[in-house]
């Protein structure tokens, strides 16, 4: 069962008082040297994430177990990895770990590396259709194994009435066990960021096209003679 806070009515305590629960936070990264406008929106997003997670904890219970994509270690080592990977999300993780929550190793490092390597292969725009098909099939298979591993970790470490917090990028295609109630955290700033990214991408493409059109044609004969 999945409830999207901020877009539907808040669930009653009585309705969801029993069973395992997972608060799912869409994971956003800042990237290298992000535009100031994006950084501002990202700060707003993480503030709203914290507000909504706290609201869930008030209504349904405190987070006891934390999961984070790309993290193959638990405890302090895992926290250090998150700090390097996602400094804003790290604050939410660290405050709860300090309060007694447990950070679990969420991924298998080898599976993550394989999945990302196949993704890099796809990104180079292979010329051979046969090669592309093989790479895509391998990428898909690695992604499936990766998702299965994550689900096994969550299923095996979230207790009978456990409450977990999962940080995961959108489009993950995870299939959660039917006995885990999943609450999707969806702050208003998430839609703002998606809209901004679409507009930024469109502007960048337009600027790139404009630069290309303005470049003078090169005379091949002049190049050969120089």
HELIX and SHEET records of a PDB file:
HELIX    1   1 UNK A   36  UNK A   60  1                                  25    
HELIX    2   2 UNK A   75  UNK A   85  1                                  11    
HELIX    3   3 UNK A   87  UNK A   98  1                                  12    
HELIX    4   4 UNK A  109  UNK A  123  1                                  15    
HELIX    5   5 UNK A  129  UNK A  157  1                                  29    
HELIX    6   6 UNK A  188  UNK A  214  1                                  27    
HELIX    7   7 UNK A  220  UNK A  225  1                                   6    
SHEET    1   A 6 UNK A   2  UNK A   5  0                                        
SHEET    2   A 6 UNK A 180  UNK A 185  1                                        
SHEET    3   A 6 UNK A  20  UNK A  26  1                                        
SHEET    4   A 6 UNK A 163  UNK A 168  1                                        
SHEET    5   A 6 UNK A  65  UNK A  68  1                                        
SHEET    6   A 6 UNK A 102  UNK A 103  1                                        
END                                                                             
